[in-house]
Amino acid sequence: MGNAGLADRYAAALYELADEGKVLDRVAADLRQISKMLDESADLVRLIRSPILGRAEQGRAMQAILDKAGVDALTAKFVGLVAKNRRLFVLPAMIKAFLATLARRRGEVAAEVTSAQKLTAQQEEAVTAALRQAVGSKVSVETRVDPALLGGMVVRVGSRMVDSSLKTKLQKLELAMKGLG
């Protein structure tokens, strides 16, 4: 069983505990916040992937970060357990698996929208409405920022992906021009 199976098991356990404690929304918000911190901080990514730091050091560092972020006690305990078990490197996959499980159990379709710049609230609402109409059901939208896209966005819904990024369009143009030469 690879990292996906591991992530699914941890996510399922966290889901059950959060459901039992009636803190599903709070834990989901915490996990989104952690995911955003990982997207924005190369240092944090290095911390969770470091084979050099011991479990105690990783655990203390993550606890300090989570205390400052003000996460729910269950979220902090979960991340602490993940650190103790030397599984922090799988945390991003665990977060994805938890949010996908939450969306599925609520009858929502999970969508990931990556844009070159942070979307305004109005843009986010427009994208969500368009996805809701296209999919025909409730949509849970996770947004990410990737400046490397240059412009446009990449939308993933399940296994389907629509890439309207400027980066991809430029790559296609470059390939087409190579074919002409």
C-alpha positions in Angstrom: 0.0 0.0 0.0 1.5 3.3 -1.1 1.2 6.8 0.2 -2.4 7.1 -1.2 -3.6 4.2 0.9 -1.8 5.6 3.9 -3.3 9.0 3.3 -6.8 7.5 2.9 -6.5 5.6 6.2 -5.4 8.6 8.2 -8.0 10.8 6.5 -10.8 8.3 7.3 -9.7 8.1 10.9 -9.7 11.9 11.2 -13.0 12.2 9.5 -14.6 9.7 12.0 -13.2 11.6 15.0 -14.2 15.0 13.6 -17.7 13.7 12.9 -18.0 12.2 16.4 -16.9 15.4 17.9 -19.1 17.5 15.6 -16.2 19.6 14.4 -16.1 18.5 10.7 -16.3 22.1 9.4 -13.7 23.4 11.8 -11.3 20.6 11.0 -11.9 21.1 7.3 -11.2 24.8 7.6 -8.0 24.0 9.6 -6.8 21.6 6.9 -7.5 24.1 4.2 -5.5 26.7 6.2 -2.6 24.2 6.6 -2.7 23.3 2.9 -2.6 27.0 2.0 0.4 27.5 4.3 2.2 24.6 2.6 1.4 26.2 -0.8 2.9 29.5 0.3 6.0 28.3 2.3 8.8 26.3 0.8 10.4 26.2 4.3 7.3 24.4 5.7 7.4 21.9 2.9 11.0 21.3 3.7 10.1 20.8 7.3 7.5 18.1 6.6 9.7 16.3 4.1 13.0 16.5 6.1 14.5 13.1 6.8 17.2 14.8 9.0 14.8 16.3 11.6 13.7 13.8 14.2 10.0 13.2 15.0 10.2 15.3 18.2 11.7 18.3 16.4 9.2 18.0 13.6 6.4 17.6 16.1 7.4 20.7 18.1 7.9 22.8 15.0 4.4 21.8 13.7 2.8 22.4 17.1 4.3 25.9 17.3 2.9 26.7 13.8 -0.5 25.2 14.5 -0.7 27.1 17.9 0.0 30.3 16.1 -2.6 29.5 13.4 -5.2 28.8 16.1 -6.3 25.4 14.9 -8.8 23.1 16.7 -7.4 20.8 19.3 -8.4 17.7 17.2 -6.5 19.1 14.2 -3.4 19.8 16.3 -3.5 16.3 17.9 -3.9 14.7 14.5 -0.9 16.6 13.0 1.1 15.7 16.2 0.3 12.0 15.8 1.3 12.2 12.1 4.6 13.8 13.1 5.1 11.2 15.9 4.6 8.4 13.3 7.1 10.1 10.9 4.3 10.5 8.3 4.4 14.3 7.9 5.6 14.0 4.3 2.1 12.5 3.5 0.2 15.3 5.1 -0.8 17.1 1.9 -2.3 13.8 0.5 -4.1 13.3 3.9 -5.6 16.8 3.6 -6.8 16.1 0.1 -8.2 12.7 1.1 -10.1 14.2 4.1 -11.6 17.1 2.0 -12.6 14.7 -0.8 -14.3 12.4 1.8 -16.1 15.3 3.3 -17.3 16.6 -0.1 -18.4 13.1 -1.2 -20.4 12.4 2.0 -22.1 15.8 1.7 -23.0 15.0 -1.9 -20.7 17.6 -3.3 -18.2 17.3 -6.2 -14.7 18.4 -5.2 -13.1 20.8 -7.6 -9.6 22.3 -7.5 -9.0 25.7 -9.2 -5.4 26.8 -9.7 -4.9 30.4 -10.9 -1.9 32.6 -11.6 -3.2 35.2 -9.1 -5.4 35.0 -6.0 -9.0 35.1 -7.1 -11.2 37.8 -5.6 -14.3 36.7 -3.7 -16.5 37.7 -6.7 -14.3 35.7 -9.1 -14.4 32.7 -6.8 -18.2 32.9 -6.6 -18.4 33.1 -10.4 -16.2 30.1 -10.9 -18.2 28.1 -8.3 -21.5 29.0 -10.0 -20.1 28.0 -13.4 -18.8 24.7 -12.0 -22.1 24.1 -10.3 -24.0 24.6 -13.5 -21.5 22.4 -15.5 -21.5 19.6 -13.0 -25.1 19.7 -12.1 -24.6 19.4 -8.3 -23.1 21.1 -5.3 -19.5 21.9 -5.8 -16.8 22.2 -3.1 -14.1 24.5 -4.6 -10.5 24.6 -3.4 -8.4 27.4 -4.8 -4.6 27.5 -5.2 -2.2 30.1 -6.6 0.6 29.1 -9.0 2.4 32.2 -10.4 4.1 29.9 -13.0 0.8 29.7 -14.9 1.3 33.4 -15.9 -2.4 33.9 -16.5 -5.7 31.9 -16.8 -6.5 28.9 -14.7 -6.5 25.2 -14.4 -9.7 23.5 -13.2 -9.8 19.9 -12.0 -13.1 18.1 -11.2 -12.5 14.5 -10.4 -10.4 13.0 -13.1 -11.3 15.8 -15.6 -9.1 18.8 -16.1 -9.5 22.0 -18.1 -6.3 23.9 -18.6 -6.8 27.5 -19.9 -3.5 28.7 -18.5 -1.3 31.1 -20.5 1.7 28.8 -19.7 0.0 25.9 -21.5 -1.1 28.0 -24.4 2.5 29.3 -24.9 3.8 25.7 -24.7 1.3 24.6 -27.4 2.3 27.5 -29.6 6.0 26.7 -29.1 5.3 23.1 -30.2 3.3 24.2 -33.2 6.0 26.6 -34.3 8.7 23.9 -34.0 6.6 21.8 -36.3 6.6 24.6 -38.9 10.4 25.0 -38.9 
